[in-house]
Amino acid sequence: MAEKRNPKQYDLEDRTLEFAKRVRTFVKQLKKTIANEEDGRQLVKASGSVGANYIEANESLGKKDFLMRIKICRKEAKESRYWLRLIDADGQAELEKEREALENEARELAHIFGSIVTKSQ
């Protein structure tokens, strides 16, 4: 018998995966400076951690574990936004536009996870 899945749950899984993929594409296009390489490395880690922790939350052992993982998702989304704000797009309009879009997505994800925390407590 097939397992029933909550469609909203998997939409967010897909959304966090797409966010991490877009971040990786963005980072590959950045000018190679010491700062961008370090900030980019941190950004890649944080952006991937958002989705990875969301998957962990969905496999949680209980409510307390679920809340902890969702809070980590929120924290990693906020951290992603921080690193995006530090990255130098070197005045390239397309890169700056994508950086702003990614920053907005990180902000929205943080708000979504914050709402989940509030509703789950």
N, CA, C and O atoms as a Tinker XYZ file with bonds, in Angstrom:
   484  protein
     1  N      0.835000   -1.171000    0.000000    73     2
     2  CA     0.000000    0.000000    0.000000    64     1     3
     3  C      0.891000    1.249000    0.000000    63     2     4     5
     4  O      1.837000    1.338000    0.782000    81     3
     5  N      0.589000    2.196000   -0.866000    73     3     6
     6  CA     1.378000    3.417000   -0.988000    64     5     7
     7  C      1.185000    4.301000    0.242000    63     6     8     9
     8  O      0.091000    4.400000    0.799000    81     7
     9  N      2.269000    4.929000    0.641000    73     7    10
    10  CA     2.240000    5.831000    1.791000    64     9    11
    11  C      1.589000    7.152000    1.372000    63    10    12    13
    12  O      1.915000    7.701000    0.320000    81    11
    13  N      0.671000    7.657000    2.195000    73    11    14
    14  CA     0.029000    8.945000    1.912000    64    13    15
    15  C      0.986000   10.055000    2.321000    63    14    16    17
    16  O      1.601000   10.004000    3.387000    81    15
    17  N      1.100000   11.056000    1.459000    73    15    18
    18  CA     2.008000   12.155000    1.734000    64    17    19
    19  C      1.246000   13.467000    1.702000    63    18    20    21
    20  O      0.319000   13.659000    0.916000    81    19
    21  N      1.662000   14.351000    2.569000    73    19    22
    22  CA     1.098000   15.689000    2.610000    64    21    23
    23  C      1.726000   16.489000    1.461000    63    22    24    25
    24  O      2.937000   16.711000    1.477000    81    23
    25  N      0.945000   16.929000    0.466000    73    23    26
    26  CA     1.527000   17.630000   -0.679000    64    25    27
    27  C      2.272000   18.914000   -0.306000    63    26    28    29
    28  O      3.281000   19.244000   -0.930000    81    27
    29  N      1.787000   19.637000    0.699000    73    27    30
    30  CA     2.475000   20.862000    1.121000    64    29    31
    31  C      3.875000   20.543000    1.648000    63    30    32    33
    32  O      4.825000   21.281000    1.389000    81    31
    33  N      3.992000   19.455000    2.381000    73    31    34
    34  CA     5.276000   19.038000    2.937000    64    33    35
    35  C      6.295000   18.870000    1.808000    63    34    36    37
    36  O      7.426000   19.343000    1.918000    81    35
    37  N      5.904000   18.206000    0.737000    73    35    38
    38  CA     6.833000   17.926000   -0.339000    64    37    39
    39  C      7.041000   19.124000   -1.243000    63    38    40    41
    40  O      8.084000   19.216000   -1.891000    81    39
    41  N      6.087000   20.049000   -1.315000    73    39    42
    42  CA     6.316000   21.301000   -2.030000    64    41    43
    43  C      7.454000   22.069000   -1.364000    63    42    44    45
    44  O      8.296000   22.648000   -2.050000    81    43
    45  N      7.483000   22.079000   -0.041000    73    43    46
    46  CA     8.542000   22.776000    0.684000    64    45    47
    47  C      9.878000   22.045000    0.524000    63    46    48    49
    48  O     10.930000   22.681000    0.457000    81    47
    49  N      9.839000   20.738000    0.465000    73    47    50
    50  CA    11.068000   19.985000    0.179000    64    49    51
    51  C     11.618000   20.392000   -1.173000    63    50    52    53
    52  O     12.813000   20.654000   -1.312000    81    51
    53  N     10.745000   20.445000   -2.171000    73    51    54
    54  CA    11.167000   20.839000   -3.516000    64    53    55
    55  C     11.674000   22.278000   -3.525000    63    54    56    57
    56  O     12.671000   22.593000   -4.175000    81    55
    57  N     10.986000   23.133000   -2.806000    73    55    58
    58  CA    11.363000   24.553000   -2.768000    64    57    59
    59  C     12.733000   24.739000   -2.140000    63    58    60    61
    60  O     13.539000   25.522000   -2.642000    81    59
    61  N     13.008000   24.035000   -1.055000    73    59    62
    62  CA    14.312000   24.168000   -0.412000    64    61    63
    63  C     15.420000   23.567000   -1.288000    63    62    64    65
    64  O     16.543000   24.071000   -1.306000    81    63
    65  N     15.101000   22.501000   -2.004000    73    63    66
    66  CA    16.063000   21.904000   -2.929000    64    65    67
    67  C     16.376000   22.881000   -4.062000    63    66    68    69
    68  O     17.539000   23.072000   -4.417000    81    67
    69  N     15.349000   23.491000   -4.620000    73    67    70
    70  CA    15.536000   24.463000   -5.700000    64    69    71
    71  C     16.354000   25.658000   -5.212000    63    70    72    73
    72  O     17.200000   26.169000   -5.945000    81    71
    73  N     16.107000   26.104000   -3.980000    73    71    74
    74  CA    16.885000   27.202000   -3.398000    64    73    75
    75  C     18.371000   26.833000   -3.353000    63    74    76    77
    76  O     19.220000   27.619000   -3.773000    81    75
    77  N     18.677000   25.654000   -2.852000    73    75    78
    78  CA    20.075000   25.211000   -2.747000    64    77    79
    79  C     20.716000   25.091000   -4.133000    63    78    80    81
    80  O     21.883000   25.445000   -4.303000    81    79
    81  N     19.978000   24.604000   -5.108000    73    79    82
    82  CA    20.518000   24.488000   -6.470000    64    81    83
    83  C     20.787000   25.855000   -7.083000    63    82    84    85
    84  O     21.816000   26.064000   -7.726000    81    83
    85  N     19.852000   26.789000   -6.880000    73    83    86
    86  CA    20.036000   28.147000   -7.407000    64    85    87
    87  C     21.241000   28.821000   -6.763000    63    86    88    89
    88  O     21.988000   29.538000   -7.430000    81    87
    89  N     21.430000   28.589000   -5.466000    73    87    90
    90  CA    22.591000   29.150000   -4.772000    64    89    91
    91  C     23.870000   28.619000   -5.402000    63    90    92    93
    92  O     24.800000   29.390000   -5.637000    81    91
    93  N     23.939000   27.328000   -5.679000    73    91    94
    94  CA    25.142000   26.739000   -6.257000    64    93    95
    95  C     25.438000   27.322000   -7.636000    63    94    96    97
    96  O     26.589000   27.613000   -7.961000    81    95
    97  N     24.402000   27.489000   -8.433000    73    95    98
    98  CA    24.575000   28.090000   -9.758000    64    97    99
    99  C     25.081000   29.526000   -9.620000    63    98   100   101
   100  O     25.980000   29.949000  -10.348000    81    99
   101  N     24.500000   30.263000   -8.691000    73    99   102
   102  CA    24.900000   31.647000   -8.438000    64   101   103
   103  C     26.361000   31.724000   -8.020000    63   102   104   105
   104  O     27.115000   32.531000   -8.564000    81   103
   105  N     26.770000   30.906000   -7.071000    73   103   106
   106  CA    28.134000   30.947000   -6.543000    64   105   107
   107  C     29.155000   30.638000   -7.639000    63   106   108   109
   108  O     30.236000   31.227000   -7.658000    81   107
   109  N     28.827000   29.733000   -8.539000    73   107   110
   110  CA    29.742000   29.381000   -9.633000    64   109   111
   111  C     30.019000   30.570000  -10.552000    63   110   112   113
   112  O     31.060000   30.612000  -11.207000    81   111
   113  N     29.104000   31.533000  -10.607000    73   111   114
   114  CA    29.240000   32.677000  -11.509000    64   113   115
   115  C     29.978000   33.860000  -10.889000    63   114   116   117
   116  O     30.299000   34.824000  -11.584000    81   115
   117  N     30.245000   33.794000   -9.606000    73   115   118
   118  CA    30.874000   34.924000   -8.910000    64   117   119
   119  C     32.343000   35.073000   -9.284000    63   118   120   121
   120  O     33.030000   34.106000   -9.613000    81   119
   121  N     32.796000   36.321000   -9.221000    73   119   122
   122  CA    34.212000   36.608000   -9.401000    64   121   123
   123  C     34.987000   35.892000   -8.299000    63   122   124   125
   124  O     34.580000   35.897000   -7.137000    81   123
   125  N     36.096000   35.284000   -8.671000    73   123   126
   126  CA    36.888000   34.506000   -7.716000    64   125   127
   127  C     37.787000   35.410000   -6.882000    63   126   128   129
   128  O     38.928000   35.693000   -7.249000    81   127
   129  N     37.246000   35.854000   -5.751000    73   127   130
   130  CA    38.048000   36.607000   -4.786000    64   129   131
   131  C     38.102000   35.773000   -3.513000    63   130   132   133
   132  O     37.300000   34.859000   -3.321000    81   131
   133  N     39.037000   36.093000   -2.666000    73   131   134
   134  CA    39.141000   35.357000   -1.400000    64   133   135
   135  C     37.836000   35.481000   -0.619000    63   134   136   137
   136  O     37.330000   34.493000   -0.088000    81   135
   137  N     37.295000   36.688000   -0.549000    73   135   138
   138  CA    36.055000   36.907000    0.208000    64   137   139
   139  C     34.892000   36.126000   -0.408000    63   138   140   141
   140  O     34.151000   35.453000    0.310000    81   139
   141  N     34.728000   36.209000   -1.720000    73   139   142
   142  CA    33.622000   35.498000   -2.362000    64   141   143
   143  C     33.760000   33.986000   -2.218000    63   142   144   145
   144  O     32.764000   33.282000   -2.047000    81   143
   145  N     34.971000   33.495000   -2.286000    73   143   146
   146  CA    35.154000   32.050000   -2.132000    64   145   147
   147  C     34.789000   31.595000   -0.729000    63   146   148   149
   148  O     34.124000   30.573000   -0.563000    81   147
   149  N     35.214000   32.342000    0.280000    73   147   150
   150  CA    34.874000   31.985000    1.662000    64   149   151
   151  C     33.382000   32.176000    1.943000    63   150   152   153
   152  O     32.732000   31.298000    2.509000    81   151
   153  N     32.851000   33.326000    1.543000    73   151   154
   154  CA    31.425000   33.592000    1.761000    64   153   155
   155  C     30.563000   32.615000    0.955000    63   154   156   157
   156  O     29.530000   32.143000    1.430000    81   155
   157  N     31.002000   32.326000   -0.261000    73   155   158
   158  CA    30.283000   31.372000   -1.108000    64   157   159
   159  C     30.264000   29.981000   -0.507000    63   158   160   161
   160  O     29.246000   29.292000   -0.563000    81   159
   161  N     31.370000   29.569000    0.060000    73   159   162
   162  CA    31.454000   28.249000    0.711000    64   161   163
   163  C     30.456000   28.172000    1.870000    63   162   164   165
   164  O     29.740000   27.183000    2.024000    81   163
   165  N     30.423000   29.224000    2.673000    73   163   166
   166  CA    29.491000   29.261000    3.799000    64   165   167
   167  C     28.043000   29.280000    3.308000    63   166   168   169
   168  O     27.176000   28.622000    3.884000    81   167
   169  N     27.790000   30.036000    2.242000    73   167   170
   170  CA    26.451000   30.120000    1.671000    64   169   171
   171  C     25.983000   28.770000    1.144000    63   170   172   173
   172  O     24.838000   28.378000    1.368000    81   171
   173  N     26.855000   28.065000    0.451000    73   171   174
   174  CA    26.508000   26.746000   -0.078000    64   173   175
   175  C     26.144000   25.799000    1.062000    63   174   176   177
   176  O     25.160000   25.065000    0.970000    81   175
   177  N     26.926000   25.811000    2.127000    73   175   178
   178  CA    26.643000   24.946000    3.281000    64   177   179
   179  C     25.297000   25.287000    3.924000    63   178   180   181
   180  O     24.481000   24.401000    4.178000    81   179
   181  N     25.074000   26.571000    4.185000    73   179   182
   182  CA    23.836000   26.993000    4.853000    64   181   183
   183  C     22.614000   26.709000    3.985000    63   182   184   185
   184  O     21.598000   26.226000    4.487000    81   183
   185  N     22.701000   27.002000    2.691000    73   183   186
   186  CA    21.545000   26.814000    1.807000    64   185   187
   187  C     21.169000   25.339000    1.681000    63   186   188   189
   188  O     19.985000   25.005000    1.624000    81   187
   189  N     22.153000   24.466000    1.638000    73   187   190
   190  CA    21.874000   23.032000    1.573000    64   189   191
   191  C     21.324000   22.499000    2.886000    63   190   192   193
   192  O     20.527000   21.562000    2.907000    81   191
   193  N     21.754000   23.100000    3.964000    73   191   194
   194  CA    21.313000   22.675000    5.287000    64   193   195
   195  C     19.837000   22.964000    5.536000    63   194   196   197
   196  O     19.191000   22.259000    6.311000    81   195
   197  N     19.296000   23.995000    4.887000    73   195   198
   198  CA    17.873000   24.312000    5.040000    64   197   199
   199  C     17.037000   23.090000    4.659000    63   198   200   201
   200  O     16.225000   22.616000    5.454000    81   199
   201  N     17.235000   22.590000    3.458000    73   199   202
   202  CA    16.457000   21.454000    2.970000    64   201   203
   203  C     16.781000   20.146000    3.678000    63   202   204   205
   204  O     15.894000   19.341000    3.959000    81   203
   205  N     18.064000   19.948000    3.963000    73   203   206
   206  CA    18.462000   18.712000    4.640000    64   205   207
   207  C     17.806000   18.613000    6.012000    63   206   208   209
   208  O     17.345000   17.541000    6.403000    81   207
   209  N     17.761000   19.711000    6.735000    73   207   210
   210  CA    17.126000   19.698000    8.047000    64   209   211
   211  C     15.614000   19.593000    7.946000    63   210   212   213
   212  O     14.971000   19.042000    8.840000    81   211
   213  N     15.036000   20.114000    6.869000    73   211   214
   214  CA    13.595000   19.960000    6.671000    64   213   215
   215  C     13.245000   18.483000    6.454000    63   214   216   217
   216  O     12.247000   17.993000    6.983000    81   215
   217  N     14.057000   17.794000    5.689000    73   215   218
   218  CA    13.850000   16.350000    5.500000    64   217   219
   219  C     13.970000   15.635000    6.841000    63   218   220   221
   220  O     13.161000   14.762000    7.158000    81   219
   221  N     14.977000   16.005000    7.626000    73   219   222
   222  CA    15.146000   15.415000    8.956000    64   221   223
   223  C     13.936000   15.695000    9.842000    63   222   224   225
   224  O     13.504000   14.824000   10.596000    81   223
   225  N     13.391000   16.901000    9.755000    73   223   226
   226  CA    12.215000   17.257000   10.558000    64   225   227
   227  C     11.041000   16.356000   10.208000    63   226   228   229
   228  O     10.296000   15.926000   11.088000    81   227
   229  N     10.881000   16.076000    8.927000    73   227   230
   230  CA     9.775000   15.228000    8.489000    64   229   231
   231  C      9.951000   13.770000    8.896000    63   230   232   233
   232  O      8.993000   12.997000    8.872000    81   231
   233  N     11.152000   13.399000    9.263000    73   231   234
   234  CA    11.429000   12.045000    9.738000    64   233   235
   235  C     11.674000   12.034000   11.248000    63   234   236   237
   236  O     12.235000   11.079000   11.787000    81   235
   237  N     11.251000   13.095000   11.919000    73   235   238
   238  CA    11.563000   13.276000   13.338000    64   237   239
   239  C     10.970000   12.176000   14.212000    63   238   240   241
   240  O     10.032000   11.474000   13.833000    81   239
   241  N     11.555000   12.060000   15.387000    73   239   242
   242  CA    11.153000   11.044000   16.348000    64   241   243
   243  C     10.037000   11.511000   17.272000    63   242   244   245
   244  O      9.514000   10.728000   18.065000    81   243
   245  N      9.681000   12.759000   17.174000    73   243   246
   246  CA     8.620000   13.309000   18.023000    64   245   247
   247  C      8.527000   14.807000   17.831000    63   246   248   249
   248  O      9.282000   15.400000   17.061000    81   247
   249  N      7.597000   15.405000   18.537000    73   247   250
   250  CA     7.329000   16.838000   18.389000    64   249   251
   251  C      8.548000   17.695000   18.759000    63   250   252   253
   252  O      8.861000   18.662000   18.065000    81   251
   253  N      9.224000   17.342000   19.842000    73   251   254
   254  CA    10.385000   18.106000   20.295000    64   253   255
   255  C     11.501000   18.071000   19.236000    63   254   256   257
   256  O     12.117000   19.095000   18.940000    81   255
   257  N     11.748000   16.896000   18.680000    73   255   258
   258  CA    12.750000   16.730000   17.629000    64   257   259
   259  C     12.338000   17.515000   16.380000    63   258   260   261
   260  O     13.166000   18.181000   15.758000    81   259
   261  N     11.056000   17.433000   16.018000    73   259   262
   262  CA    10.535000   18.160000   14.860000    64   261   263
   263  C     10.778000   19.667000   15.023000    63   262   264   265
   264  O     11.303000   20.318000   14.120000    81   263
   265  N     10.393000   20.209000   16.177000    73   263   266
   266  CA    10.561000   21.645000   16.430000    64   265   267
   267  C     12.030000   22.060000   16.372000    63   266   268   269
   268  O     12.354000   23.112000   15.821000    81   267
   269  N     12.904000   21.256000   16.927000    73   267   270
   270  CA    14.329000   21.574000   16.905000    64   269   271
   271  C     14.826000   21.645000   15.460000    63   270   272   273
   272  O     15.563000   22.565000   15.105000    81   271
   273  N     14.435000   20.693000   14.637000    73   271   274
   274  CA    14.878000   20.667000   13.236000    64   273   275
   275  C     14.319000   21.848000   12.448000    63   274   276   277
   276  O     15.026000   22.448000   11.639000    81   275
   277  N     13.063000   22.177000   12.682000    73   275   278
   278  CA    12.450000   23.316000   11.992000    64   277   279
   279  C     13.140000   24.616000   12.408000    63   278   280   281
   280  O     13.350000   25.506000   11.584000    81   279
   281  N     13.488000   24.716000   13.685000    73   279   282
   282  CA    14.217000   25.903000   14.142000    64   281   283
   283  C     15.588000   25.984000   13.478000    63   282   284   285
   284  O     16.064000   27.078000   13.172000    81   283
   285  N     16.222000   24.845000   13.257000    73   283   286
   286  CA    17.501000   24.826000   12.546000    64   285   287
   287  C     17.292000   25.271000   11.099000    63   286   288   289
   288  O     18.111000   26.014000   10.557000    81   287
   289  N     16.199000   24.824000   10.466000    73   287   290
   290  CA    15.878000   25.273000    9.104000    64   289   291
   291  C     15.783000   26.789000    9.063000    63   290   292   293
   292  O     16.351000   27.432000    8.179000    81   291
   293  N     15.066000   27.354000   10.018000    73   291   294
   294  CA    14.895000   28.810000   10.085000    64   293   295
   295  C     16.254000   29.494000   10.269000    63   294   296   297
   296  O     16.547000   30.490000    9.608000    81   295
   297  N     17.064000   28.962000   11.157000    73   295   298
   298  CA    18.391000   29.523000   11.422000    64   297   299
   299  C     19.270000   29.481000   10.167000    63   298   300   301
   300  O     19.956000   30.455000    9.855000    81   299
   301  N     19.250000   28.365000    9.456000    73   299   302
   302  CA    20.072000   28.220000    8.252000    64   301   303
   303  C     19.573000   29.120000    7.123000    63   302   304   305
   304  O     20.376000   29.612000    6.329000    81   303
   305  N     18.272000   29.341000    7.040000    73   303   306
   306  CA    17.724000   30.267000    6.040000    64   305   307
   307  C     18.198000   31.688000    6.345000    63   306   308   309
   308  O     18.586000   32.431000    5.443000    81   307
   309  N     18.162000   32.055000    7.621000    73   307   310
   310  CA    18.646000   33.388000    8.022000    64   309   311
   311  C     20.139000   33.518000    7.743000    63   310   312   313
   312  O     20.608000   34.560000    7.284000    81   311
   313  N     20.874000   32.457000    8.022000    73   311   314
   314  CA    22.317000   32.477000    7.771000    64   313   315
   315  C     22.594000   32.598000    6.271000    63   314   316   317
   316  O     23.506000   33.317000    5.863000    81   315
   317  N     21.812000   31.900000    5.455000    73   315   318
   318  CA    21.968000   32.005000    3.997000    64   317   319
   319  C     21.796000   33.451000    3.556000    63   318   320   321
   320  O     22.559000   33.956000    2.732000    81   319
   321  N     20.799000   34.100000    4.107000    73   319   322
   322  CA    20.534000   35.501000    3.764000    64   321   323
   323  C     21.728000   36.378000    4.148000    63   322   324   325
   324  O     22.115000   37.277000    3.402000    81   323
   325  N     22.293000   36.112000    5.294000    73   323   326
   326  CA    23.465000   36.873000    5.753000    64   325   327
   327  C     24.616000   36.757000    4.748000    63   326   328   329
   328  O     25.205000   37.760000    4.346000    81   327
   329  N     24.929000   35.515000    4.347000    73   327   330
   330  CA    26.041000   35.309000    3.414000    64   329   331
   331  C     25.736000   35.940000    2.056000    63   330   332   333
   332  O     26.631000   36.481000    1.407000    81   331
   333  N     24.478000   35.872000    1.630000    73   331   334
   334  CA    24.094000   36.512000    0.370000    64   333   335
   335  C     24.321000   38.020000    0.424000    63   334   336   337
   336  O     24.731000   38.629000   -0.564000    81   335
   337  N     24.058000   38.608000    1.563000    73   335   338
   338  CA    24.235000   40.053000    1.717000    64   337   339
   339  C     25.711000   40.442000    1.687000    63   338   340   341
   340  O     26.048000   41.566000    1.317000    81   339
   341  N     26.592000   39.520000    2.075000    73   339   342
   342  CA    28.036000   39.807000    2.082000    64   341   343
   343  C     28.694000   39.631000    0.716000    63   342   344   345
   344  O     29.702000   40.275000    0.425000    81   343
   345  N     28.140000   38.781000   -0.102000    73   343   346
   346  CA    28.759000   38.451000   -1.386000    64   345   347
   347  C     28.815000   39.665000   -2.305000    63   346   348   349
   348  O     27.879000   40.462000   -2.373000    81   347
   349  N     29.936000   39.786000   -3.009000    73   347   350
   350  CA    30.155000   40.883000   -3.945000    64   349   351
   351  C     29.817000   40.405000   -5.353000    63   350   352   353
   352  O     30.516000   39.564000   -5.918000    81   351
   353  N     28.738000   40.948000   -5.914000    73   351   354
   354  CA    28.327000   40.591000   -7.285000    64   353   355
   355  C     29.096000   41.417000   -8.309000    63   354   356   357
   356  O     28.825000   41.326000   -9.506000    81   355
   357  N     30.042000   42.213000   -7.858000    73   355   358
   358  CA    30.960000   42.967000   -8.711000    64   357   359
   359  C     30.244000   43.870000   -9.716000    63   358   360   361
   360  O     30.717000   44.068000  -10.836000    81   359
   361  N     29.098000   44.415000   -9.299000    73   359   362
   362  CA    28.373000   45.344000  -10.154000    64   361   363
   363  C     27.692000   44.730000  -11.367000    63   362   364   365
   364  O     27.178000   45.454000  -12.220000    81   363
   365  N     27.683000   43.412000  -11.455000    73   363   366
   366  CA    27.041000   42.735000  -12.592000    64   365   367
   367  C     25.536000   42.682000  -12.343000    63   366   368   369
   368  O     25.075000   42.068000  -11.381000    81   367
   369  N     24.789000   43.328000  -13.213000    73   367   370
   370  CA    23.344000   43.493000  -13.021000    64   369   371
   371  C     22.618000   42.160000  -12.869000    63   370   372   373
   372  O     21.783000   42.019000  -11.975000    81   371
   373  N     22.911000   41.192000  -13.708000    73   371   374
   374  CA    22.216000   39.896000  -13.638000    64   373   375
   375  C     22.541000   39.165000  -12.338000    63   374   376   377
   376  O     21.656000   38.588000  -11.707000    81   375
   377  N     23.803000   39.191000  -11.944000    73   375   378
   378  CA    24.185000   38.539000  -10.683000    64   377   379
   379  C     23.563000   39.257000   -9.493000    63   378   380   381
   380  O     23.128000   38.618000   -8.534000    81   379
   381  N     23.521000   40.574000   -9.553000    73   379   382
   382  CA    22.919000   41.344000   -8.457000    64   381   383
   383  C     21.427000   41.040000   -8.357000    63   382   384   385
   384  O     20.885000   40.915000   -7.259000    81   383
   385  N     20.771000   40.922000   -9.498000    73   383   386
   386  CA    19.340000   40.600000   -9.530000    64   385   387
   387  C     19.098000   39.210000   -8.916000    63   386   388   389
   388  O     18.161000   39.031000   -8.138000    81   387
   389  N     19.933000   38.242000   -9.264000    73   387   390
   390  CA    19.782000   36.890000   -8.705000    64   389   391
   391  C     20.113000   36.885000   -7.217000    63   390   392   393
   392  O     19.449000   36.197000   -6.442000    81   391
   393  N     21.126000   37.639000   -6.808000    73   391   394
   394  CA    21.464000   37.710000   -5.385000    64   393   395
   395  C     20.275000   38.244000   -4.599000    63   394   396   397
   396  O     19.946000   37.712000   -3.539000    81   395
   397  N     19.633000   39.280000   -5.103000    73   395   398
   398  CA    18.467000   39.850000   -4.430000    64   397   399
   399  C     17.305000   38.860000   -4.396000    63   398   400   401
   400  O     16.604000   38.754000   -3.389000    81   399
   401  N     17.105000   38.138000   -5.492000    73   399   402
   402  CA    16.030000   37.134000   -5.528000    64   401   403
   403  C     16.302000   36.014000   -4.522000    63   402   404   405
   404  O     15.388000   35.558000   -3.835000    81   403
   405  N     17.544000   35.579000   -4.436000    73   403   406
   406  CA    17.909000   34.527000   -3.479000    64   405   407
   407  C     17.779000   35.027000   -2.046000    63   406   408   409
   408  O     17.343000   34.290000   -1.161000    81   407
   409  N     18.156000   36.273000   -1.823000    73   407   410
   410  CA    18.014000   36.856000   -0.486000    64   409   411
   411  C     16.533000   36.900000   -0.090000    63   410   412   413
   412  O     16.180000   36.609000    1.053000    81   411
   413  N     15.690000   37.261000   -1.029000    73   411   414
   414  CA    14.243000   37.287000   -0.781000    64   413   415
   415  C     13.713000   35.880000   -0.490000    63   414   416   417
   416  O     12.894000   35.701000    0.411000    81   415
   417  N     14.174000   34.888000   -1.243000    73   415   418
   418  CA    13.743000   33.508000   -1.008000    64   417   419
   419  C     14.195000   33.030000    0.367000    63   418   420   421
   420  O     13.438000   32.354000    1.064000    81   419
   421  N     15.410000   33.369000    0.763000    73   419   422
   422  CA    15.904000   32.993000    2.096000    64   421   423
   423  C     15.032000   33.628000    3.176000    63   422   424   425
   424  O     14.712000   32.985000    4.176000    81   423
   425  N     14.648000   34.884000    2.974000    73   423   426
   426  CA    13.784000   35.587000    3.927000    64   425   427
   427  C     12.424000   34.892000    4.007000    63   426   428   429
   428  O     11.908000   34.664000    5.101000    81   427
   429  N     11.844000   34.555000    2.859000    73   427   430
   430  CA    10.545000   33.882000    2.837000    64   429   431
   431  C     10.619000   32.518000    3.513000    63   430   432   433
   432  O      9.721000   32.152000    4.271000    81   431
   433  N     11.678000   31.768000    3.243000    73   431   434
   434  CA    11.827000   30.460000    3.886000    64   433   435
   435  C     11.931000   30.606000    5.400000    63   434   436   437
   436  O     11.333000   29.826000    6.141000    81   435
   437  N     12.686000   31.600000    5.861000    73   435   438
   438  CA    12.803000   31.835000    7.306000    64   437   439
   439  C     11.434000   32.138000    7.906000    63   438   440   441
   440  O     11.113000   31.657000    8.993000    81   439
   441  N     10.627000   32.931000    7.206000    73   439   442
   442  CA     9.277000   33.252000    7.696000    64   441   443
   443  C      8.390000   32.010000    7.720000    63   442   444   445
   444  O      7.632000   31.802000    8.668000    81   443
   445  N      8.484000   31.195000    6.689000    73   443   446
   446  CA     7.692000   29.959000    6.630000    64   445   447
   447  C      8.053000   29.056000    7.807000    63   446   448   449
   448  O      7.169000   28.548000    8.497000    81   447
   449  N      9.351000   28.858000    8.037000    73   447   450
   450  CA     9.761000   27.989000    9.137000    64   449   451
   451  C      9.398000   28.600000   10.482000    63   450   452   453
   452  O      9.076000   27.876000   11.423000    81   451
   453  N      9.447000   29.923000   10.583000    73   451   454
   454  CA     9.023000   30.591000   11.807000    64   453   455
   455  C      7.533000   30.356000   12.070000    63   454   456   457
   456  O      7.133000   30.142000   13.214000    81   455
   457  N      6.714000   30.395000   11.020000    73   455   458
   458  CA     5.282000   30.119000   11.157000    64   457   459
   459  C      5.029000   28.683000   11.586000    63   458   460   461
   460  O      4.150000   28.411000   12.404000    81   459
   461  N      5.813000   27.763000   11.022000    73   459   462
   462  CA     5.670000   26.355000   11.403000    64   461   463
   463  C      5.971000   26.187000   12.889000    63   462   464   465
   464  O      5.259000   25.475000   13.596000    81   463
   465  N      7.029000   26.846000   13.359000    73   463   466
   466  CA     7.390000   26.770000   14.782000    64   465   467
   467  C      6.248000   27.294000   15.628000    63   466   468   469
   468  O      5.841000   26.646000   16.593000    81   467
   469  N      5.727000   28.459000   15.279000    73   467   470
   470  CA     4.641000   29.077000   16.053000    64   469   471
   471  C      3.422000   28.167000   16.105000    63   470   472   473
   472  O      2.843000   27.965000   17.173000    81   471
   473  N      3.033000   27.622000   14.971000    73   471   474
   474  CA     1.832000   26.770000   14.902000    64   473   475
   475  C      2.032000   25.411000   15.565000    63   474   476   477
   476  O      1.064000   24.760000   15.957000    81   475
   477  N      3.290000   24.985000   15.689000    73   475   478
   478  CA     3.570000   23.661000   16.251000    64   477   479
   479  C      3.774000   23.673000   17.757000    63   478   480   481
   480  O      3.822000   22.613000   18.382000    81   479
   481  N      3.894000   24.854000   18.347000    73   479   482
   482  CA     4.169000   24.921000   19.791000    64   481   483
   483  C      2.904000   24.847000   20.595000    63   482   484
   484  O      2.951000   24.890000   21.825000    81   483
